[in-house]
Amino acid sequence: MASTSKNNRKLVPSASGYVEVGEPSRLVPLGANHCYMRDPRSPRIHHVKVNTEQFNTLLDEFIAVLGSTKILAELDRLSRTHPAHGWALVAQRIRAAD
């Protein structure tokens, strides 16, 4: 049986323990106001309030590293699974900036 860790990586059992499968989510919502942001440049995980200057700065840095396509795909997934949290507005802002 697969499980999901704090930073939303899919883990499956193997002979040597659990191994990570697929690409991990970069954005992990914590209610409507905060999220974990998994830094693509390092193993660091940022805990930030959504729609703040820090959140927007980190998001712009992630887009510079990963490209907007991956970030937009995650935001679209979050807007479908958490429609009341405002992820669609964040995606709209990024699309307008492209």
Residue pairs with C-beta under 8 A, 6 or more apart in sequence:
1 13
2 10
2 11
2 12
2 21
3 10
3 11
3 18
4 10
4 11
5 11
6 28
6 36
7 24
7 25
7 28
7 36
7 38
7 45
8 24
8 25
8 28
8 36
8 38
9 20
9 21
9 24
9 25
10 20
10 21
10 22
10 24
11 18
11 19
11 20
11 21
12 18
12 19
12 21
24 38
25 38
25 74
26 37
26 38
26 40
26 62
26 66
26 70
26 71
26 74
27 35
27 36
27 37
27 38
27 71
27 74
27 75
27 78
28 35
28 36
28 37
28 38
29 35
29 50
29 78
29 82
29 85
29 87
30 36
30 47
31 85
32 50
32 82
32 84
32 85
32 86
33 49
33 50
34 47
34 48
34 49
34 50
35 47
35 48
35 50
35 55
36 45
36 46
36 47
37 45
37 46
37 48
37 55
37 58
37 59
37 62
38 45
38 46
39 45
39 46
39 58
39 62
40 62
40 65
40 66
41 61
41 65
46 54
46 58
48 54
48 55
48 58
49 55
50 85
50 86
50 90
51 86
51 90
59 71
59 90
59 94
62 71
63 71
63 94
68 94
68 98
71 94
72 91
72 94
72 95
75 87
75 88
75 90
75 91
75 94
76 91
78 85
78 87
79 85
79 87
79 88
79 91
